[in-house]
Amino acid sequence: MTWWALGGAILIEVLATLALRASDGLRKRAWIVPVVAGYLVSFYLLWLALSQGMPVGIAYGVWSACGVALVAVIARFAFSEPLTLMMGLGIALIVGGVLTIELSGSVG
């Protein structure tokens, strides 16, 4: 249940961030509710994962790293934002870092 809560927090935070981008700086008022609701639900699910015993370093690291990588990839297609080779390398390093954190947390 803990990883499901964290996964939900990540996906909803990514959607809220993409909605924030689509809102054009909150000038398109129709996007305000999805942005605010998305962030509130995301933080609730992050809190839920933490309250179930997930270490904050792992939860926040995975949440933020996955969010950055997913937003970069989705924004490439949704908003035609650049996704350079260097950015791809950065995303690969993020994935490697998250895996390292996860594996080191289960070994100790």
C-alpha positions as a Python dict, from the first residue, in 0.01 Angstrom:
ca = {
    (1, 'M'): (0, 0, 0),
    (2, 'T'): (291, 235, 76),
    (3, 'W'): (435, 219, -275),
    (4, 'W'): (87, 253, -428),
    (5, 'A'): (35, 573, -229),
    (6, 'L'): (373, 706, -343),
    (7, 'G'): (305, 608, -703),
    (8, 'G'): (-30, 785, -691),
    (9, 'A'): (135, 1092, -540),
    (10, 'I'): (387, 1098, -824),
    (11, 'L'): (132, 1058, -1102),
    (12, 'I'): (-108, 1317, -961),
    (13, 'E'): (174, 1565, -897),
    (14, 'V'): (289, 1522, -1257),
    (15, 'L'): (-66, 1586, -1382),
    (16, 'A'): (-97, 1893, -1159),
    (17, 'T'): (235, 2028, -1286),
    (18, 'L'): (130, 1974, -1647),
    (19, 'A'): (-201, 2146, -1570),
    (20, 'L'): (-4, 2436, -1423),
    (21, 'R'): (188, 2459, -1750),
    (22, 'A'): (-135, 2443, -1949),
    (23, 'S'): (-284, 2721, -1734),
    (24, 'D'): (-37, 2971, -1883),
    (25, 'G'): (66, 3107, -1544),
    (26, 'L'): (-288, 3061, -1407),
    (27, 'R'): (-418, 3307, -1666),
    (28, 'K'): (-650, 3035, -1798),
    (29, 'R'): (-872, 3012, -1491),
    (30, 'A'): (-1028, 2680, -1587),
    (31, 'W'): (-700, 2512, -1488),
    (32, 'I'): (-684, 2652, -1133),
    (33, 'V'): (-904, 2381, -977),
    (34, 'P'): (-712, 2086, -1133),
    (35, 'V'): (-380, 2243, -1031),
    (36, 'V'): (-475, 2307, -667),
    (37, 'A'): (-670, 1982, -627),
    (38, 'G'): (-387, 1784, -787),
    (39, 'Y'): (-123, 1922, -555),
    (40, 'L'): (-345, 1873, -248),
    (41, 'V'): (-418, 1510, -338),
    (42, 'S'): (-53, 1451, -422),
    (43, 'F'): (65, 1583, -86),
    (44, 'Y'): (-202, 1377, 91),
    (45, 'L'): (-80, 1060, -80),
    (46, 'L'): (282, 1148, 1),
    (47, 'W'): (178, 1198, 364),
    (48, 'L'): (0, 861, 350),
    (49, 'A'): (315, 686, 227),
    (50, 'L'): (518, 851, 504),
    (51, 'S'): (261, 765, 770),
    (52, 'Q'): (283, 399, 665),
    (53, 'G'): (652, 395, 749),
    (54, 'M'): (831, 484, 427),
    (55, 'P'): (1151, 677, 510),
    (56, 'V'): (1123, 1042, 410),
    (57, 'G'): (1456, 1035, 223),
    (58, 'I'): (1338, 754, -1),
    (59, 'A'): (984, 886, -44),
    (60, 'Y'): (1085, 1240, -131),
    (61, 'G'): (1377, 1131, -347),
    (62, 'V'): (1167, 893, -555),
    (63, 'W'): (872, 1138, -567),
    (64, 'S'): (1074, 1434, -686),
    (65, 'A'): (1307, 1243, -921),
    (66, 'C'): (1027, 1054, -1094),
    (67, 'G'): (825, 1375, -1117),
    (68, 'V'): (1108, 1562, -1287),
    (69, 'A'): (1172, 1282, -1536),
    (70, 'L'): (805, 1226, -1621),
    (71, 'V'): (726, 1596, -1661),
    (72, 'A'): (1025, 1643, -1893),
    (73, 'V'): (923, 1352, -2116),
    (74, 'I'): (550, 1430, -2123),
    (75, 'A'): (608, 1804, -2179),
    (76, 'R'): (809, 1714, -2488),
    (77, 'F'): (499, 1566, -2648),
    (78, 'A'): (223, 1772, -2485),
    (79, 'F'): (383, 2116, -2520),
    (80, 'S'): (660, 2060, -2777),
    (81, 'E'): (922, 2153, -2518),
    (82, 'P'): (1282, 2053, -2589),
    (83, 'L'): (1415, 1717, -2477),
    (84, 'T'): (1783, 1718, -2562),
    (85, 'L'): (2035, 1438, -2549),
    (86, 'M'): (2184, 1597, -2236),
    (87, 'M'): (1839, 1604, -2074),
    (88, 'G'): (1798, 1236, -2165),
    (89, 'L'): (2129, 1164, -1996),
    (90, 'G'): (2008, 1353, -1690),
    (91, 'I'): (1689, 1147, -1683),
    (92, 'A'): (1895, 827, -1707),
    (93, 'L'): (2105, 948, -1412),
    (94, 'I'): (1787, 1023, -1215),
    (95, 'V'): (1660, 670, -1280),
    (96, 'G'): (1997, 528, -1175),
    (97, 'G'): (1996, 741, -861),
    (98, 'V'): (1645, 631, -764),
    (99, 'L'): (1739, 267, -818),
    (100, 'T'): (2054, 314, -609),
    (101, 'I'): (1855, 470, -325),
    (102, 'E'): (1596, 196, -337),
    (103, 'L'): (1848, -88, -349),
    (104, 'S'): (2064, 60, -75),
    (105, 'G'): (1757, 103, 146),
    (106, 'S'): (1670, -266, 119),
    (107, 'V'): (2026, -395, 169),
    (108, 'G'): (2099, -228, 504),
}
